[in-house]
Amino acid sequence: MNKTLDDYMSDPDIANEPKALREIHAIRLMIYDETKDMTAAEHTAYYKGSADRLISGKCEPVRRVTEI
């Protein structure tokens, strides 16, 4: 089950932070969970894909790369 940003925002460890800081922590936690079990090649593809989407204007949530 993939957690949504709202799931991370309601994490009790960051619940007492100001909203802007809580959003930053939630995004950091989401990226960590998505990338923690990746190989070096998967990490490269993950971040290269993020940059390509940003440049092309198609900024959608990044999903874990399963094949290269």
mmCIF file as Biopython writes it, N, C-alpha, C and O atoms, coordinates in Angstrom:
data_model
#
loop_
_atom_site.group_PDB
_atom_site.id
_atom_site.type_symbol
_atom_site.label_atom_id
_atom_site.label_alt_id
_atom_site.label_comp_id
_atom_site.label_asym_id
_atom_site.label_entity_id
_atom_site.label_seq_id
_atom_site.pdbx_PDB_ins_code
_atom_site.Cartn_x
_atom_site.Cartn_y
_atom_site.Cartn_z
_atom_site.occupancy
_atom_site.B_iso_or_equiv
_atom_site.auth_seq_id
_atom_site.auth_asym_id
_atom_site.pdbx_PDB_model_num
ATOM 1   N N  . MET A ? 1  ? 0.840  -1.179 0.000   1.0 0.0 1  A 1 
ATOM 2   C CA . MET A ? 1  ? 0.000  0.000  0.000   1.0 0.0 1  A 1 
ATOM 3   C C  . MET A ? 1  ? 0.887  1.246  0.000   1.0 0.0 1  A 1 
ATOM 4   O O  . MET A ? 1  ? 1.743  1.400  0.871   1.0 0.0 1  A 1 
ATOM 5   N N  . ASN A ? 2  ? 0.687  2.120  -0.960  1.0 0.0 2  A 1 
ATOM 6   C CA . ASN A ? 2  ? 1.425  3.380  -1.021  1.0 0.0 2  A 1 
ATOM 7   C C  . ASN A ? 2  ? 0.739  4.407  -0.137  1.0 0.0 2  A 1 
ATOM 8   O O  . ASN A ? 2  ? -0.476 4.593  -0.203  1.0 0.0 2  A 1 
ATOM 9   N N  . LYS A ? 3  ? 1.527  5.064  0.684   1.0 0.0 3  A 1 
ATOM 10  C CA . LYS A ? 3  ? 0.997  6.111  1.535   1.0 0.0 3  A 1 
ATOM 11  C C  . LYS A ? 3  ? 0.889  7.401  0.722   1.0 0.0 3  A 1 
ATOM 12  O O  . LYS A ? 3  ? 1.727  7.685  -0.134  1.0 0.0 3  A 1 
ATOM 13  N N  . THR A ? 4  ? -0.141 8.160  1.004   1.0 0.0 4  A 1 
ATOM 14  C CA . THR A ? 4  ? -0.322 9.448  0.331   1.0 0.0 4  A 1 
ATOM 15  C C  . THR A ? 4  ? 0.387  10.534 1.140   1.0 0.0 4  A 1 
ATOM 16  O O  . THR A ? 4  ? 0.825  10.302 2.266   1.0 0.0 4  A 1 
ATOM 17  N N  . LEU A ? 5  ? 0.488  11.708 0.553   1.0 0.0 5  A 1 
ATOM 18  C CA . LEU A ? 5  ? 1.102  12.825 1.252   1.0 0.0 5  A 1 
ATOM 19  C C  . LEU A ? 5  ? 0.327  13.145 2.527   1.0 0.0 5  A 1 
ATOM 20  O O  . LEU A ? 5  ? 0.922  13.520 3.537   1.0 0.0 5  A 1 
ATOM 21  N N  . ASP A ? 6  ? -0.995 13.001 2.485   1.0 0.0 6  A 1 
ATOM 22  C CA . ASP A ? 6  ? -1.807 13.250 3.682   1.0 0.0 6  A 1 
ATOM 23  C C  . ASP A ? 6  ? -1.468 12.264 4.801   1.0 0.0 6  A 1 
ATOM 24  O O  . ASP A ? 6  ? -1.477 12.630 5.976   1.0 0.0 6  A 1 
ATOM 25  N N  . ASP A ? 7  ? -1.170 11.022 4.438   1.0 0.0 7  A 1 
ATOM 26  C CA . ASP A ? 7  ? -0.760 10.031 5.443   1.0 0.0 7  A 1 
ATOM 27  C C  . ASP A ? 7  ? 0.528  10.472 6.127   1.0 0.0 7  A 1 
ATOM 28  O O  . ASP A ? 7  ? 0.665  10.372 7.346   1.0 0.0 7  A 1 
ATOM 29  N N  . TYR A ? 8  ? 1.467  10.958 5.326   1.0 0.0 8  A 1 
ATOM 30  C CA . TYR A ? 8  ? 2.729  11.434 5.899   1.0 0.0 8  A 1 
ATOM 31  C C  . TYR A ? 8  ? 2.518  12.706 6.721   1.0 0.0 8  A 1 
ATOM 32  O O  . TYR A ? 8  ? 3.167  12.893 7.750   1.0 0.0 8  A 1 
ATOM 33  N N  . MET A ? 9  ? 1.616  13.580 6.273   1.0 0.0 9  A 1 
ATOM 34  C CA . MET A ? 9  ? 1.351  14.825 6.994   1.0 0.0 9  A 1 
ATOM 35  C C  . MET A ? 9  ? 0.765  14.569 8.378   1.0 0.0 9  A 1 
ATOM 36  O O  . MET A ? 9  ? 0.963  15.365 9.296   1.0 0.0 9  A 1 
ATOM 37  N N  . SER A ? 10 ? 0.049  13.466 8.529   1.0 0.0 10 A 1 
ATOM 38  C CA . SER A ? 10 ? -0.562 13.157 9.827   1.0 0.0 10 A 1 
ATOM 39  C C  . SER A ? 10 ? 0.326  12.267 10.694  1.0 0.0 10 A 1 
ATOM 40  O O  . SER A ? 10 ? -0.121 11.767 11.726  1.0 0.0 10 A 1 
ATOM 41  N N  . ASP A ? 11 ? 1.579  12.064 10.284  1.0 0.0 11 A 1 
ATOM 42  C CA . ASP A ? 11 ? 2.533  11.277 11.062  1.0 0.0 11 A 1 
ATOM 43  C C  . ASP A ? 11 ? 2.712  11.935 12.443  1.0 0.0 11 A 1 
ATOM 44  O O  . ASP A ? 11 ? 2.980  13.134 12.521  1.0 0.0 11 A 1 
ATOM 45  N N  . PRO A ? 12 ? 2.568  11.170 13.517  1.0 0.0 12 A 1 
ATOM 46  C CA . PRO A ? 12 ? 2.669  11.755 14.860  1.0 0.0 12 A 1 
ATOM 47  C C  . PRO A ? 12 ? 4.037  12.375 15.174  1.0 0.0 12 A 1 
ATOM 48  O O  . PRO A ? 12 ? 4.129  13.261 16.024  1.0 0.0 12 A 1 
ATOM 49  N N  . ASP A ? 13 ? 5.084  11.926 14.507  1.0 0.0 13 A 1 
ATOM 50  C CA . ASP A ? 13 ? 6.414  12.476 14.763  1.0 0.0 13 A 1 
ATOM 51  C C  . ASP A ? 13 ? 6.550  13.921 14.295  1.0 0.0 13 A 1 
ATOM 52  O O  . ASP A ? 13 ? 7.383  14.664 14.815  1.0 0.0 13 A 1 
ATOM 53  N N  . ILE A ? 14 ? 5.745  14.324 13.327  1.0 0.0 14 A 1 
ATOM 54  C CA . ILE A ? 14 ? 5.844  15.693 12.808  1.0 0.0 14 A 1 
ATOM 55  C C  . ILE A ? 14 ? 4.567  16.493 13.038  1.0 0.0 14 A 1 
ATOM 56  O O  . ILE A ? 14 ? 4.442  17.609 12.534  1.0 0.0 14 A 1 
ATOM 57  N N  . ALA A ? 15 ? 3.626  15.947 13.782  1.0 0.0 15 A 1 
ATOM 58  C CA . ALA A ? 15 ? 2.317  16.572 13.974  1.0 0.0 15 A 1 
ATOM 59  C C  . ALA A ? 15 ? 2.386  17.941 14.642  1.0 0.0 15 A 1 
ATOM 60  O O  . ALA A ? 15 ? 1.520  18.781 14.398  1.0 0.0 15 A 1 
ATOM 61  N N  . ASN A ? 16 ? 3.376  18.183 15.463  1.0 0.0 16 A 1 
ATOM 62  C CA . ASN A ? 16 ? 3.450  19.453 16.199  1.0 0.0 16 A 1 
ATOM 63  C C  . ASN A ? 16 ? 4.262  20.524 15.481  1.0 0.0 16 A 1 
ATOM 64  O O  . ASN A ? 16 ? 4.467  21.607 16.029  1.0 0.0 16 A 1 
ATOM 65  N N  . GLU A ? 17 ? 4.720  20.249 14.289  1.0 0.0 17 A 1 
ATOM 66  C CA . GLU A ? 17 ? 5.509  21.212 13.514  1.0 0.0 17 A 1 
ATOM 67  C C  . GLU A ? 17 ? 4.568  22.211 12.830  1.0 0.0 17 A 1 
ATOM 68  O O  . GLU A ? 17 ? 3.402  21.897 12.592  1.0 0.0 17 A 1 
ATOM 69  N N  . PRO A ? 18 ? 5.065  23.408 12.514  1.0 0.0 18 A 1 
ATOM 70  C CA . PRO A ? 18 ? 4.262  24.334 11.699  1.0 0.0 18 A 1 
ATOM 71  C C  . PRO A ? 18 ? 3.966  23.689 10.337  1.0 0.0 18 A 1 
ATOM 72  O O  . PRO A ? 18 ? 4.731  22.847 9.868   1.0 0.0 18 A 1 
ATOM 73  N N  . LYS A ? 19 ? 2.860  24.086 9.709   1.0 0.0 19 A 1 
ATOM 74  C CA . LYS A ? 19 ? 2.402  23.419 8.485   1.0 0.0 19 A 1 
ATOM 75  C C  . LYS A ? 19 ? 3.473  23.365 7.392   1.0 0.0 19 A 1 
ATOM 76  O O  . LYS A ? 19 ? 3.676  22.313 6.786   1.0 0.0 19 A 1 
ATOM 77  N N  . ALA A ? 20 ? 4.153  24.470 7.135   1.0 0.0 20 A 1 
ATOM 78  C CA . ALA A ? 20 ? 5.160  24.483 6.066   1.0 0.0 20 A 1 
ATOM 79  C C  . ALA A ? 20 ? 6.282  23.491 6.356   1.0 0.0 20 A 1 
ATOM 80  O O  . ALA A ? 20 ? 6.719  22.769 5.460   1.0 0.0 20 A 1 
ATOM 81  N N  . LEU A ? 21 ? 6.741  23.452 7.581   1.0 0.0 21 A 1 
ATOM 82  C CA . LEU A ? 21 ? 7.808  22.516 7.948   1.0 0.0 21 A 1 
ATOM 83  C C  . LEU A ? 21 ? 7.307  21.078 7.917   1.0 0.0 21 A 1 
ATOM 84  O O  . LEU A ? 21 ? 8.043  20.166 7.540   1.0 0.0 21 A 1 
ATOM 85  N N  . ARG A ? 22 ? 6.043  20.877 8.318   1.0 0.0 22 A 1 
ATOM 86  C CA . ARG A ? 22 ? 5.450  19.537 8.285   1.0 0.0 22 A 1 
ATOM 87  C C  . ARG A ? 22 ? 5.369  19.029 6.843   1.0 0.0 22 A 1 
ATOM 88  O O  . ARG A ? 22 ? 5.598  17.846 6.592   1.0 0.0 22 A 1 
ATOM 89  N N  . GLU A ? 23 ? 5.044  19.916 5.893   1.0 0.0 23 A 1 
ATOM 90  C CA . GLU A ? 23 ? 5.002  19.512 4.479   1.0 0.0 23 A 1 
ATOM 91  C C  . GLU A ? 23 ? 6.382  19.083 3.996   1.0 0.0 23 A 1 
ATOM 92  O O  . GLU A ? 23 ? 6.516  18.078 3.298   1.0 0.0 23 A 1 
ATOM 93  N N  . ILE A ? 24 ? 7.398  19.840 4.366   1.0 0.0 24 A 1 
ATOM 94  C CA . ILE A ? 24 ? 8.771  19.484 3.964   1.0 0.0 24 A 1 
ATOM 95  C C  . ILE A ? 24 ? 9.161  18.130 4.546   1.0 0.0 24 A 1 
ATOM 96  O O  . ILE A ? 24 ? 9.709  17.284 3.840   1.0 0.0 24 A 1 
ATOM 97  N N  . HIS A ? 25 ? 8.879  17.925 5.832   1.0 0.0 25 A 1 
ATOM 98  C CA . HIS A ? 25 ? 9.212  16.645 6.459   1.0 0.0 25 A 1 
ATOM 99  C C  . HIS A ? 25 ? 8.426  15.494 5.827   1.0 0.0 25 A 1 
ATOM 100 O O  . HIS A ? 25 ? 8.968  14.407 5.627   1.0 0.0 25 A 1 
ATOM 101 N N  . ALA A ? 26 ? 7.149  15.733 5.513   1.0 0.0 26 A 1 
ATOM 102 C CA . ALA A ? 26 ? 6.318  14.697 4.904   1.0 0.0 26 A 1 
ATOM 103 C C  . ALA A ? 26 ? 6.867  14.292 3.539   1.0 0.0 26 A 1 
ATOM 104 O O  . ALA A ? 26 ? 6.923  13.105 3.218   1.0 0.0 26 A 1 
ATOM 105 N N  . ILE A ? 27 ? 7.271  15.275 2.735   1.0 0.0 27 A 1 
ATOM 106 C CA . ILE A ? 27 ? 7.836  14.980 1.414   1.0 0.0 27 A 1 
ATOM 107 C C  . ILE A ? 27 ? 9.151  14.221 1.566   1.0 0.0 27 A 1 
ATOM 108 O O  . ILE A ? 27 ? 9.417  13.276 0.824   1.0 0.0 27 A 1 
ATOM 109 N N  . ARG A ? 28 ? 9.972  14.636 2.530   1.0 0.0 28 A 1 
ATOM 110 C CA . ARG A ? 28 ? 11.243 13.949 2.773   1.0 0.0 28 A 1 
ATOM 111 C C  . ARG A ? 28 ? 10.995 12.496 3.175   1.0 0.0 28 A 1 
ATOM 112 O O  . ARG A ? 28 ? 11.689 11.598 2.699   1.0 0.0 28 A 1 
ATOM 113 N N  . LEU A ? 29 ? 10.014 12.257 4.046   1.0 0.0 29 A 1 
ATOM 114 C CA . LEU A ? 29 ? 9.684  10.899 4.468   1.0 0.0 29 A 1 
ATOM 115 C C  . LEU A ? 29 ? 9.151  10.064 3.296   1.0 0.0 29 A 1 
ATOM 116 O O  . LEU A ? 29 ? 9.462  8.878  3.183   1.0 0.0 29 A 1 
ATOM 117 N N  . MET A ? 30 ? 8.351  10.688 2.429   1.0 0.0 30 A 1 
ATOM 118 C CA . MET A ? 30 ? 7.808  9.981  1.268   1.0 0.0 30 A 1 
ATOM 119 C C  . MET A ? 30 ? 8.934  9.554  0.322   1.0 0.0 30 A 1 
ATOM 120 O O  . MET A ? 30 ? 8.971  8.412  -0.135  1.0 0.0 30 A 1 
ATOM 121 N N  . ILE A ? 31 ? 9.844  10.477 0.037   1.0 0.0 31 A 1 
ATOM 122 C CA . ILE A ? 31 ? 10.960 10.153 -0.850  1.0 0.0 31 A 1 
ATOM 123 C C  . ILE A ? 31 ? 11.826 9.061  -0.238  1.0 0.0 31 A 1 
ATOM 124 O O  . ILE A ? 31 ? 12.268 8.154  -0.943  1.0 0.0 31 A 1 
ATOM 125 N N  . TYR A ? 32 ? 12.072 9.140  1.062   1.0 0.0 32 A 1 
ATOM 126 C CA . TYR A ? 32 ? 12.868 8.107  1.732   1.0 0.0 32 A 1 
ATOM 127 C C  . TYR A ? 32 ? 12.203 6.735  1.581   1.0 0.0 32 A 1 
ATOM 128 O O  . TYR A ? 32 ? 12.866 5.761  1.224   1.0 0.0 32 A 1 
ATOM 129 N N  . ASP A ? 33 ? 10.889 6.656  1.853   1.0 0.0 33 A 1 
ATOM 130 C CA . ASP A ? 33 ? 10.189 5.376  1.742   1.0 0.0 33 A 1 
ATOM 131 C C  . ASP A ? 33 ? 10.203 4.834  0.318   1.0 0.0 33 A 1 
ATOM 132 O O  . ASP A ? 33 ? 10.289 3.624  0.111   1.0 0.0 33 A 1 
ATOM 133 N N  . GLU A ? 34 ? 10.117 5.733  -0.666  1.0 0.0 34 A 1 
ATOM 134 C CA . GLU A ? 34 ? 10.119 5.293  -2.064  1.0 0.0 34 A 1 
ATOM 135 C C  . GLU A ? 34 ? 11.492 4.802  -2.513  1.0 0.0 34 A 1 
ATOM 136 O O  . GLU A ? 34 ? 11.580 3.959  -3.406  1.0 0.0 34 A 1 
ATOM 137 N N  . THR A ? 35 ? 12.548 5.307  -1.919  1.0 0.0 35 A 1 
ATOM 138 C CA . THR A ? 35 ? 13.893 5.012  -2.424  1.0 0.0 35 A 1 
ATOM 139 C C  . THR A ? 35 ? 14.746 4.146  -1.509  1.0 0.0 35 A 1 
ATOM 140 O O  . THR A ? 35 ? 15.857 3.787  -1.898  1.0 0.0 35 A 1 
ATOM 141 N N  . LYS A ? 36 ? 14.288 3.796  -0.323  1.0 0.0 36 A 1 
ATOM 142 C CA . LYS A ? 36 ? 15.147 3.135  0.651   1.0 0.0 36 A 1 
ATOM 143 C C  . LYS A ? 36 ? 15.663 1.761  0.219   1.0 0.0 36 A 1 
ATOM 144 O O  . LYS A ? 36 ? 16.753 1.373  0.641   1.0 0.0 36 A 1 
ATOM 145 N N  . ASP A ? 37 ? 14.943 1.028  -0.585  1.0 0.0 37 A 1 
ATOM 146 C CA . ASP A ? 37 ? 15.377 -0.305 -1.000  1.0 0.0 37 A 1 
ATOM 147 C C  . ASP A ? 37 ? 15.889 -0.355 -2.431  1.0 0.0 37 A 1 
ATOM 148 O O  . ASP A ? 37 ? 16.042 -1.440 -2.993  1.0 0.0 37 A 1 
ATOM 149 N N  . MET A ? 38 ? 16.156 0.796  -3.026  1.0 0.0 38 A 1 
ATOM 150 C CA . MET A ? 38 ? 16.597 0.839  -4.419  1.0 0.0 38 A 1 
ATOM 151 C C  . MET A ? 38 ? 18.096 0.593  -4.558  1.0 0.0 38 A 1 
ATOM 152 O O  . MET A ? 38 ? 18.890 0.897  -3.668  1.0 0.0 38 A 1 
ATOM 153 N N  . THR A ? 39 ? 18.444 0.034  -5.700  1.0 0.0 39 A 1 
ATOM 154 C CA . THR A ? 39 ? 19.855 -0.115 -6.034  1.0 0.0 39 A 1 
ATOM 155 C C  . THR A ? 39 ? 20.358 1.231  -6.551  1.0 0.0 39 A 1 
ATOM 156 O O  . THR A ? 39 ? 19.575 2.160  -6.750  1.0 0.0 39 A 1 
ATOM 157 N N  . ALA A ? 40 ? 21.658 1.327  -6.764  1.0 0.0 40 A 1 
ATOM 158 C CA . ALA A ? 40 ? 22.230 2.573  -7.276  1.0 0.0 40 A 1 
ATOM 159 C C  . ALA A ? 40 ? 21.650 2.919  -8.650  1.0 0.0 40 A 1 
ATOM 160 O O  . ALA A ? 40 ? 21.378 4.086  -8.931  1.0 0.0 40 A 1 
ATOM 161 N N  . ALA A ? 41 ? 21.463 1.924  -9.493  1.0 0.0 41 A 1 
ATOM 162 C CA . ALA A ? 41 ? 20.896 2.164  -10.826 1.0 0.0 41 A 1 
ATOM 163 C C  . ALA A ? 41 ? 19.455 2.650  -10.727 1.0 0.0 41 A 1 
ATOM 164 O O  . ALA A ? 41 ? 19.045 3.529  -11.485 1.0 0.0 41 A 1 
ATOM 165 N N  . GLU A ? 42 ? 18.685 2.088  -9.801  1.0 0.0 42 A 1 
ATOM 166 C CA . GLU A ? 42 ? 17.304 2.526  -9.616  1.0 0.0 42 A 1 
ATOM 167 C C  . GLU A ? 42 ? 17.255 3.963  -9.087  1.0 0.0 42 A 1 
ATOM 168 O O  . GLU A ? 42 ? 16.404 4.752  -9.497  1.0 0.0 42 A 1 
ATOM 169 N N  . HIS A ? 43 ? 18.171 4.295  -8.176  1.0 0.0 43 A 1 
ATOM 170 C CA . HIS A ? 43 ? 18.247 5.672  -7.669  1.0 0.0 43 A 1 
ATOM 171 C C  . HIS A ? 43 ? 18.513 6.641  -8.813  1.0 0.0 43 A 1 
ATOM 172 O O  . HIS A ? 43 ? 17.871 7.687  -8.914  1.0 0.0 43 A 1 
ATOM 173 N N  . THR A ? 44 ? 19.448 6.293  -9.659  1.0 0.0 44 A 1 
ATOM 174 C CA . THR A ? 44 ? 19.789 7.158  -10.791 1.0 0.0 44 A 1 
ATOM 175 C C  . THR A ? 44 ? 18.576 7.361  -11.691 1.0 0.0 44 A 1 
ATOM 176 O O  . THR A ? 44 ? 18.275 8.490  -12.079 1.0 0.0 44 A 1 
ATOM 177 N N  . ALA A ? 45 ? 17.884 6.287  -12.022 1.0 0.0 45 A 1 
ATOM 178 C CA . ALA A ? 45 ? 16.699 6.378  -12.878 1.0 0.0 45 A 1 
ATOM 179 C C  . ALA A ? 45 ? 15.591 7.183  -12.195 1.0 0.0 45 A 1 
ATOM 180 O O  . ALA A ? 45 ? 14.889 7.950  -12.855 1.0 0.0 45 A 1 
ATOM 181 N N  . TYR A ? 46 ? 15.431 7.018  -10.897 1.0 0.0 46 A 1 
ATOM 182 C CA . TYR A ? 46 ? 14.412 7.739  -10.132 1.0 0.0 46 A 1 
ATOM 183 C C  . TYR A ? 46 ? 14.646 9.245  -10.218 1.0 0.0 46 A 1 
ATOM 184 O O  . TYR A ? 46 ? 13.732 10.003 -10.544 1.0 0.0 46 A 1 
ATOM 185 N N  . TYR A ? 47 ? 15.873 9.675  -9.926  1.0 0.0 47 A 1 
ATOM 186 C CA . TYR A ? 47 ? 16.156 11.101 -9.917  1.0 0.0 47 A 1 
ATOM 187 C C  . TYR A ? 47 ? 16.258 11.674 -11.324 1.0 0.0 47 A 1 
ATOM 188 O O  . TYR A ? 47 ? 15.875 12.823 -11.545 1.0 0.0 47 A 1 
ATOM 189 N N  . LYS A ? 48 ? 16.766 10.899 -12.281 1.0 0.0 48 A 1 
ATOM 190 C CA . LYS A ? 48 ? 16.818 11.382 -13.660 1.0 0.0 48 A 1 
ATOM 191 C C  . LYS A ? 48 ? 15.402 11.539 -14.199 1.0 0.0 48 A 1 
ATOM 192 O O  . LYS A ? 48 ? 15.104 12.511 -14.895 1.0 0.0 48 A 1 
ATOM 193 N N  . GLY A ? 49 ? 14.544 10.602 -13.886 1.0 0.0 49 A 1 
ATOM 194 C CA . GLY A ? 49 ? 13.151 10.697 -14.315 1.0 0.0 49 A 1 
ATOM 195 C C  . GLY A ? 49 ? 12.455 11.906 -13.713 1.0 0.0 49 A 1 
ATOM 196 O O  . GLY A ? 49 ? 11.652 12.555 -14.383 1.0 0.0 49 A 1 
ATOM 197 N N  . SER A ? 50 ? 12.755 12.218 -12.453 1.0 0.0 50 A 1 
ATOM 198 C CA . SER A ? 50 ? 12.172 13.390 -11.803 1.0 0.0 50 A 1 
ATOM 199 C C  . SER A ? 50 ? 12.596 14.657 -12.515 1.0 0.0 50 A 1 
ATOM 200 O O  . SER A ? 50 ? 11.775 15.542 -12.758 1.0 0.0 50 A 1 
ATOM 201 N N  . ALA A ? 51 ? 13.865 14.750 -12.850 1.0 0.0 51 A 1 
ATOM 202 C CA . ALA A ? 51 ? 14.372 15.944 -13.542 1.0 0.0 51 A 1 
ATOM 203 C C  . ALA A ? 51 ? 13.750 16.059 -14.925 1.0 0.0 51 A 1 
ATOM 204 O O  . ALA A ? 51 ? 13.367 17.151 -15.345 1.0 0.0 51 A 1 
ATOM 205 N N  . ASP A ? 52 ? 13.648 14.945 -15.631 1.0 0.0 52 A 1 
ATOM 206 C CA . ASP A ? 52 ? 13.047 14.969 -16.975 1.0 0.0 52 A 1 
ATOM 207 C C  . ASP A ? 52 ? 11.592 15.439 -16.915 1.0 0.0 52 A 1 
ATOM 208 O O  . ASP A ? 52 ? 11.162 16.230 -17.755 1.0 0.0 52 A 1 
ATOM 209 N N  . ARG A ? 53 ? 10.831 14.956 -15.926 1.0 0.0 53 A 1 
ATOM 210 C CA . ARG A ? 53 ? 9.444  15.375 -15.790 1.0 0.0 53 A 1 
ATOM 211 C C  . ARG A ? 53 ? 9.342  16.855 -15.431 1.0 0.0 53 A 1 
ATOM 212 O O  . ARG A ? 53 ? 8.462  17.559 -15.926 1.0 0.0 53 A 1 
ATOM 213 N N  . LEU A ? 54 ? 10.232 17.319 -14.581 1.0 0.0 54 A 1 
ATOM 214 C CA . LEU A ? 54 ? 10.216 18.723 -14.188 1.0 0.0 54 A 1 
ATOM 215 C C  . LEU A ? 54 ? 10.480 19.617 -15.397 1.0 0.0 54 A 1 
ATOM 216 O O  . LEU A ? 54 ? 9.792  20.617 -15.600 1.0 0.0 54 A 1 
ATOM 217 N N  . ILE A ? 55 ? 11.469 19.254 -16.187 1.0 0.0 55 A 1 
ATOM 218 C CA . ILE A ? 55 ? 11.822 20.037 -17.363 1.0 0.0 55 A 1 
ATOM 219 C C  . ILE A ? 55 ? 10.696 20.001 -18.402 1.0 0.0 55 A 1 
ATOM 220 O O  . ILE A ? 55 ? 10.422 21.012 -19.050 1.0 0.0 55 A 1 
ATOM 221 N N  . SER A ? 56 ? 10.050 18.858 -18.562 1.0 0.0 56 A 1 
ATOM 222 C CA . SER A ? 56 ? 8.992  18.737 -19.567 1.0 0.0 56 A 1 
ATOM 223 C C  . SER A ? 56 ? 7.656  19.312 -19.094 1.0 0.0 56 A 1 
ATOM 224 O O  . SER A ? 56 ? 6.720  19.435 -19.883 1.0 0.0 56 A 1 
ATOM 225 N N  . GLY A ? 57 ? 7.564  19.665 -17.806 1.0 0.0 57 A 1 
ATOM 226 C CA . GLY A ? 57 ? 6.321  20.222 -17.282 1.0 0.0 57 A 1 
ATOM 227 C C  . GLY A ? 57 ? 5.320  19.182 -16.851 1.0 0.0 57 A 1 
ATOM 228 O O  . GLY A ? 57 ? 4.170  19.518 -16.570 1.0 0.0 57 A 1 
ATOM 229 N N  . LYS A ? 58 ? 5.719  17.943 -16.793 1.0 0.0 58 A 1 
ATOM 230 C CA . LYS A ? 58 ? 4.822  16.857 -16.385 1.0 0.0 58 A 1 
ATOM 231 C C  . LYS A ? 58 ? 5.178  16.395 -14.976 1.0 0.0 58 A 1 
ATOM 232 O O  . LYS A ? 58 ? 5.568  15.244 -14.778 1.0 0.0 58 A 1 
ATOM 233 N N  . CYS A ? 59 ? 5.048  17.273 -14.014 1.0 0.0 59 A 1 
ATOM 234 C CA . CYS A ? 59 ? 5.423  16.967 -12.633 1.0 0.0 59 A 1 
ATOM 235 C C  . CYS A ? 59 ? 4.304  16.197 -11.949 1.0 0.0 59 A 1 
ATOM 236 O O  . CYS A ? 59 ? 3.392  16.791 -11.375 1.0 0.0 59 A 1 
ATOM 237 N N  . GLU A ? 60 ? 4.376  14.905 -12.012 1.0 0.0 60 A 1 
ATOM 238 C CA . GLU A ? 60 ? 3.434  14.042 -11.327 1.0 0.0 60 A 1 
ATOM 239 C C  . GLU A ? 60 ? 4.194  13.308 -10.239 1.0 0.0 60 A 1 
ATOM 240 O O  . GLU A ? 60 ? 5.422  13.239 -10.289 1.0 0.0 60 A 1 
ATOM 241 N N  . PRO A ? 61 ? 3.486  12.752 -9.250  1.0 0.0 61 A 1 
ATOM 242 C CA . PRO A ? 61 ? 4.183  12.018 -8.203  1.0 0.0 61 A 1 
ATOM 243 C C  . PRO A ? 61 ? 5.044  10.905 -8.798  1.0 0.0 61 A 1 
ATOM 244 O O  . PRO A ? 61 ? 4.605  10.173 -9.685  1.0 0.0 61 A 1 
ATOM 245 N N  . VAL A ? 62 ? 6.238  10.791 -8.312  1.0 0.0 62 A 1 
ATOM 246 C CA . VAL A ? 62 ? 7.183  9.798  -8.814  1.0 0.0 62 A 1 
ATOM 247 C C  . VAL A ? 62 ? 6.885  8.458  -8.160  1.0 0.0 62 A 1 
ATOM 248 O O  . VAL A ? 62 ? 6.678  8.380  -6.949  1.0 0.0 62 A 1 
ATOM 249 N N  . ARG A ? 63 ? 6.865  7.432  -8.946  1.0 0.0 63 A 1 
ATOM 250 C CA . ARG A ? 63 ? 6.670  6.083  -8.434  1.0 0.0 63 A 1 
ATOM 251 C C  . ARG A ? 63 ? 7.960  5.312  -8.560  1.0 0.0 63 A 1 
ATOM 252 O O  . ARG A ? 63 ? 8.809  5.641  -9.388  1.0 0.0 63 A 1 
ATOM 253 N N  . ARG A ? 64 ? 8.109  4.308  -7.760  1.0 0.0 64 A 1 
ATOM 254 C CA . ARG A ? 64 ? 9.335  3.535  -7.724  1.0 0.0 64 A 1 
ATOM 255 C C  . ARG A ? 64 ? 9.603  2.856  -9.063  1.0 0.0 64 A 1 
ATOM 256 O O  . ARG A ? 64 ? 8.701  2.277  -9.668  1.0 0.0 64 A 1 
ATOM 257 N N  . VAL A ? 65 ? 10.828 2.931  -9.511  1.0 0.0 65 A 1 
ATOM 258 C CA . VAL A ? 65 ? 11.244 2.303  -10.754 1.0 0.0 65 A 1 
ATOM 259 C C  . VAL A ? 65 ? 11.484 0.821  -10.469 1.0 0.0 65 A 1 
ATOM 260 O O  . VAL A ? 65 ? 12.230 0.479  -9.551  1.0 0.0 65 A 1 
ATOM 261 N N  . THR A ? 66 ? 10.859 -0.055 -11.248 1.0 0.0 66 A 1 
ATOM 262 C CA . THR A ? 66 ? 11.037 -1.483 -11.015 1.0 0.0 66 A 1 
ATOM 263 C C  . THR A ? 66 ? 11.972 -2.116 -12.043 1.0 0.0 66 A 1 
ATOM 264 O O  . THR A ? 66 ? 12.604 -3.134 -11.765 1.0 0.0 66 A 1 
ATOM 265 N N  . GLU A ? 67 ? 12.060 -1.520 -13.219 1.0 0.0 67 A 1 
ATOM 266 C CA . GLU A ? 67 ? 12.960 -2.031 -14.248 1.0 0.0 67 A 1 
ATOM 267 C C  . GLU A ? 67 ? 13.687 -0.890 -14.916 1.0 0.0 67 A 1 
ATOM 268 O O  . GLU A ? 67 ? 13.161 0.217  -15.029 1.0 0.0 67 A 1 
ATOM 269 N N  . ILE A ? 68 ? 14.875 -1.160 -15.349 1.0 0.0 68 A 1 
ATOM 270 C CA . ILE A ? 68 ? 15.638 -0.152 -16.066 1.0 0.0 68 A 1 
ATOM 271 C C  . ILE A ? 68 ? 15.850 -0.625 -17.486 1.0 0.0 68 A 1 
ATOM 272 O O  . ILE A ? 68 ? 16.476 0.074  -18.283 1.0 0.0 68 A 1 
#
